[in-house]
Amino acid sequence: MIKDFLIADFRIRIDGEGWTGTLGHFGRALRGFEVPHDPDAATVLTLRTDPCGQPDSGRFRTLDEFDFPEVNALCRFAAADDGYLFTMTLDSGETLWFHKSDGSPEARCNLAECRGCKEIGSLMRFGLWMLYGIAVAPHHAIAIHSSTVCRPEGAVLFLGESGTGKSTHTRLWLEHIPDTALLNDDSPIIRMKAGVPTVYGSPWSGKTPCYKQESHPIRGLVRLSQAPRNRMQRLPVIRAIGALLPSCPPAFAYDTALQDAVCETLSEMLGRTPVYRLECLPDADAARLSFETTLGHAADR
């Protein structure tokens, strides 16, 4: 079974038997991005789910190790001269691994061996997110941790550490700013499109089921922090990069090629898109302030 998906105008392909019925919620999220299979179409990622043996992990140097608390898995991100290896190991000892070749769209994983694992949907969602991020980074695109709203005049991305109120702030926009819609609540894709910074919906939206195959020009990126009052300021370029980097895939910071690609993309965007810092309360006035600052003048036109 071969299926093609278009995410942020990048075609990815998944090749393997019987995998669609194993992914649960994530399988349903992917459906909105499925496009007719075209064997002649170029892909940025072609994932084969029935590989012949795991790559020799000993030849890969570890870049980062971290926990994936959603399913209590230990993750290892590693690199070799010919590609990357990402593994997720459960307490039970089961390991789902992904290998991405360097300079080629080819990738493979052992989904077929883990199909009966009850956590397979969550593991596959995160593993595919990592592979996709690696694949699109050289094409000046980034999966960025944010909650994103859109209106007719464009989109605004709200960034911040988990628990700082991104989803709360976008909910306040939906309640108090007319004609607002949620594009994605966790990991939209940003890239340049015909010279315009653009944000795309994706099949990765955290706990909020919002999987939209659409794109909007970016009118502002806003770093949130909780505060006893509402105050917003535009950041100079150096501080803007510092505000955005923590919301890019953290493991990529340990690989020179990936981090350079991320920084190049951010630099290109920052020449065309303002970045703000918003200190705020979780109230309607905060939403109105960020709306007026980012989109207010455009909405008047």
C-alpha positions as CSV (number, residue, x, y, z in Angstrom):
1,M,0.0,0.0,0.0
2,I,1.5,3.3,-1.1
3,K,0.0,6.6,0.0
4,D,1.1,10.2,-0.9
5,F,0.5,13.2,1.4
6,L,1.0,16.9,0.7
7,I,2.1,18.9,3.8
8,A,3.1,22.5,3.3
9,D,3.3,21.8,-0.4
10,F,5.9,19.1,0.1
11,R,5.0,15.6,-1.1
12,I,5.8,12.7,1.2
13,R,5.2,9.0,0.5
14,I,4.6,6.1,2.9
15,D,5.1,2.7,1.4
16,G,4.1,-0.5,3.4
17,E,1.3,-2.9,3.9
18,G,-1.4,-2.6,6.5
19,W,0.0,0.4,8.4
20,T,-3.0,2.8,8.0
21,G,-5.2,0.8,10.4
22,T,-2.7,0.8,13.2
23,L,-2.3,4.5,13.8
24,G,-5.7,5.4,15.3
25,H,-6.1,9.2,15.8
26,F,-3.0,10.1,13.8
27,G,-4.1,8.0,10.9
28,R,-7.3,10.1,10.8
29,A,-5.2,13.3,11.0
30,L,-3.2,12.3,8.0
31,R,-6.3,11.7,5.8
32,G,-6.9,15.4,5.3
33,F,-3.5,15.7,3.7
34,E,-3.7,12.7,1.4
35,V,-3.4,13.3,-2.4
36,P,-3.6,10.8,-5.3
37,H,-0.5,8.6,-5.5
38,D,1.7,9.8,-8.4
39,P,4.7,7.5,-8.9
40,D,6.4,10.1,-11.1
41,A,6.0,12.9,-8.6
42,A,9.1,14.0,-6.7
43,T,9.0,13.6,-2.9
44,V,11.0,15.1,-0.1
45,L,10.5,12.0,2.0
46,T,9.7,8.4,1.0
47,L,9.2,6.2,4.1
48,R,9.2,2.4,3.8
49,T,7.6,0.8,6.8
50,D,8.8,-2.8,6.1
51,P,12.6,-2.6,6.2
52,C,15.1,-5.4,6.3
53,G,16.9,-4.9,9.5
54,Q,17.8,-2.0,11.7
55,P,20.9,0.1,10.8
56,D,24.0,-0.5,12.9
57,S,23.3,2.0,15.7
58,G,26.9,1.8,16.8
59,R,28.1,3.8,13.9
60,F,25.8,6.7,14.7
61,R,27.0,9.4,17.1
62,T,24.3,10.5,19.6
63,L,23.3,14.1,19.2
64,D,20.5,14.2,21.8
65,E,18.6,12.0,24.2
66,F,15.3,13.0,25.8
67,D,12.1,11.6,27.2
68,F,8.8,11.4,25.3
69,P,6.5,11.6,28.3
70,E,3.3,11.0,26.3
71,V,4.1,7.3,26.2
72,N,7.1,7.2,28.6
73,A,9.6,6.5,25.9
74,L,13.4,7.3,25.8
75,C,14.3,9.0,22.5
76,R,17.7,9.0,20.9
77,F,18.6,11.3,17.9
78,A,21.8,10.3,16.2
79,A,23.8,11.0,13.0
80,A,26.3,9.4,10.8
81,D,27.9,10.6,7.6
82,D,25.1,9.1,5.5
83,G,22.1,10.1,7.5
84,Y,20.2,10.2,10.7
85,L,18.8,7.6,13.1
86,F,15.9,8.3,15.5
87,T,14.8,5.7,18.0
88,M,12.0,5.6,20.7
89,T,12.3,2.9,23.3
90,L,9.5,2.0,25.7
91,D,9.9,0.6,29.2
92,S,8.8,-2.8,27.7
93,G,12.0,-2.7,25.6
94,E,10.1,-2.3,22.3
95,T,11.8,0.2,20.0
96,L,10.5,2.0,17.0
97,W,13.3,3.3,14.9
98,F,13.5,5.6,11.8
99,H,16.5,6.0,9.5
100,K,16.7,8.9,7.1
101,S,19.3,8.9,4.4
102,D,21.3,12.1,3.8
103,G,20.9,13.8,0.4
104,S,18.0,11.5,-0.6
105,P,14.3,11.3,0.3
106,E,14.7,7.7,1.3
107,A,13.8,6.7,4.8
108,R,12.7,3.5,6.5
109,C,11.3,2.4,9.9
110,N,10.2,-0.9,11.6
111,L,6.5,-0.1,11.9
112,A,5.7,-3.6,10.7
113,E,7.5,-5.1,13.7
114,C,5.7,-2.8,16.2
115,R,2.2,-2.9,14.7
116,G,0.7,-4.5,17.8
117,C,2.2,-1.9,20.3
118,K,-0.7,0.0,21.8
119,E,1.3,3.2,21.7
120,I,2.2,2.9,18.1
121,G,0.0,5.8,16.9
122,S,1.7,8.3,19.3
123,L,5.2,6.9,18.4
124,M,4.6,7.0,14.7
125,R,3.2,10.6,14.9
126,F,6.3,11.8,16.7
127,G,8.7,9.8,14.5
128,L,7.2,11.0,11.3
129,W,7.3,14.6,12.6
130,M,11.1,14.2,13.2
131,L,11.6,12.7,9.7
132,Y,9.5,15.4,8.0
133,G,11.5,18.1,9.8
134,I,14.8,16.6,8.7
135,A,13.5,16.3,5.1
136,V,12.2,19.9,4.7
137,A,14.9,21.8,6.6
138,P,17.1,22.1,3.5
139,H,14.1,23.4,1.6
140,H,13.8,26.3,4.1
141,A,10.8,25.1,6.0
142,I,10.4,24.5,9.8
143,A,7.8,22.7,11.9
144,I,7.5,25.4,14.7
145,H,5.9,24.9,18.1
146,S,3.1,27.4,18.2
147,S,-0.7,28.0,18.3
148,T,-1.8,29.8,15.1
149,V,-4.9,31.8,14.3
150,C,-5.8,33.1,10.9
151,R,-8.1,35.8,9.5
152,P,-8.7,37.1,5.9
153,E,-5.7,39.4,6.1
154,G,-3.3,36.7,7.3
155,A,-2.1,34.6,10.2
156,V,-0.5,35.2,13.6
157,L,1.6,32.6,15.4
158,F,1.8,32.5,19.2
159,L,4.9,30.9,20.6
160,G,6.1,30.1,24.1
161,E,7.1,27.3,26.5
162,S,4.4,24.7,27.3
163,G,2.0,26.1,29.9
164,T,2.6,29.8,29.0
165,G,-0.9,30.2,27.6
166,K,-0.6,29.9,23.8
167,S,-3.8,27.9,23.4
168,T,-5.6,30.1,25.9
169,H,-4.6,33.2,24.0
170,T,-5.8,31.8,20.6
171,R,-9.0,30.8,22.3
172,L,-9.5,34.4,23.4
173,W,-9.0,35.5,19.8
174,L,-11.7,33.1,18.7
175,E,-14.0,34.4,21.3
176,H,-13.4,38.2,21.0
177,I,-11.9,38.8,17.5
178,P,-14.5,38.3,14.7
179,D,-13.6,36.3,11.6
180,T,-10.9,34.4,13.4
181,A,-10.2,30.7,13.0
182,L,-7.7,28.3,14.5
183,L,-5.2,26.9,11.9
184,N,-3.1,24.7,14.2
185,D,-2.6,24.3,17.9
186,D,0.9,22.8,18.1
187,S,3.1,22.4,15.1
188,P,2.2,24.3,11.9
189,I,4.9,24.5,9.1
190,I,6.4,27.8,8.2
191,R,8.3,28.5,4.9
192,M,8.8,31.1,2.2
193,K,6.3,30.9,-0.6
194,A,7.0,33.1,-3.6
195,G,9.0,35.4,-1.3
196,V,6.2,35.6,1.3
197,P,6.6,34.1,4.8
198,T,3.7,31.6,4.9
199,V,2.3,29.2,7.5
200,Y,0.6,25.9,6.7
201,G,-1.6,23.6,8.6
202,S,-0.3,20.2,9.4
203,P,-1.4,16.8,10.8
204,W,0.4,17.6,14.1
205,S,-1.8,19.7,16.3
206,G,-1.2,18.5,19.8
207,K,-4.4,17.7,21.8
208,T,-6.6,19.9,19.6
209,P,-7.9,18.1,16.6
210,C,-7.3,20.9,14.0
211,Y,-5.8,19.5,10.8
212,K,-6.3,21.9,8.0
213,Q,-4.8,21.7,4.5
214,E,-4.5,25.4,3.9
215,S,-2.0,28.2,4.1
216,H,-1.9,31.9,5.0
217,P,0.7,34.7,4.8
218,I,2.3,35.4,8.2
219,R,1.6,38.8,9.6
220,G,3.3,38.4,12.9
221,L,5.0,36.0,15.3
222,V,4.4,36.6,19.0
223,R,6.4,35.2,21.9
224,L,4.1,35.0,25.0
225,S,4.9,35.2,28.7
226,Q,2.6,35.5,31.6
227,A,2.5,38.8,33.4
228,P,0.4,40.9,35.8
229,R,-0.4,43.4,33.0
230,N,-0.7,43.5,29.2
231,R,2.3,44.9,27.3
232,M,3.5,44.2,23.8
233,Q,6.7,45.3,21.9
234,R,8.3,44.6,18.6
235,L,11.7,42.9,18.9
236,P,14.9,43.8,17.0
237,V,16.2,41.1,14.7
238,I,18.8,39.6,17.1
239,R,16.2,39.3,19.9
240,A,13.7,38.0,17.4
241,I,15.9,35.1,16.4
242,G,16.4,34.3,20.1
243,A,12.6,34.4,20.6
244,L,12.0,32.0,17.7
245,L,14.7,29.4,18.0
246,P,13.4,27.7,21.2
247,S,10.2,26.9,19.3
248,C,12.1,25.1,16.5
249,P,12.8,21.4,16.8
250,P,15.1,21.2,19.9
251,A,17.1,18.2,18.8
252,F,18.1,20.0,15.5
253,A,20.2,22.4,17.6
254,Y,22.8,19.6,18.0
255,D,23.4,19.1,14.3
256,T,25.3,21.8,12.4
257,A,23.6,21.2,9.0
258,L,20.0,21.2,10.5
259,Q,20.6,24.2,12.7
260,D,22.2,26.2,9.9
261,A,19.2,25.4,7.7
262,V,16.8,26.5,10.5
263,C,18.7,29.8,11.1
264,E,18.8,30.6,7.4
265,T,15.0,30.1,7.1
266,L,14.4,32.3,10.2
267,S,16.8,35.0,8.9
268,E,15.0,35.1,5.5
269,M,11.6,35.4,7.2
270,L,12.7,38.1,9.7
271,G,13.5,40.5,6.9
272,R,9.8,40.4,6.0
273,T,7.9,39.5,9.2
274,P,7.7,41.3,12.6
275,V,8.3,39.4,15.8
276,Y,6.8,40.6,19.1
277,R,7.0,39.9,22.8
278,L,3.7,39.9,24.6
279,E,3.5,40.0,28.3
280,C,-0.1,39.4,29.2
281,L,-2.9,38.3,31.4
282,P,-5.3,35.6,30.1
283,D,-8.0,38.1,29.3
284,A,-9.9,39.6,26.3
285,D,-7.8,42.9,26.5
286,A,-4.7,40.9,25.8
287,A,-6.2,39.4,22.7
288,R,-7.4,42.8,21.5
289,L,-3.9,44.2,22.1
290,S,-2.2,41.5,20.1
291,F,-4.8,41.8,17.3
292,E,-4.5,45.5,17.0
293,T,-0.7,45.3,17.0
294,T,-0.3,42.6,14.4
295,L,-3.4,42.9,12.2
296,G,-5.4,45.9,13.2
297,H,-4.2,48.2,10.5
298,A,-4.5,45.5,7.8
299,A,-8.1,44.8,9.0
300,D,-8.9,48.5,8.4
301,R,-7.9,48.4,4.8
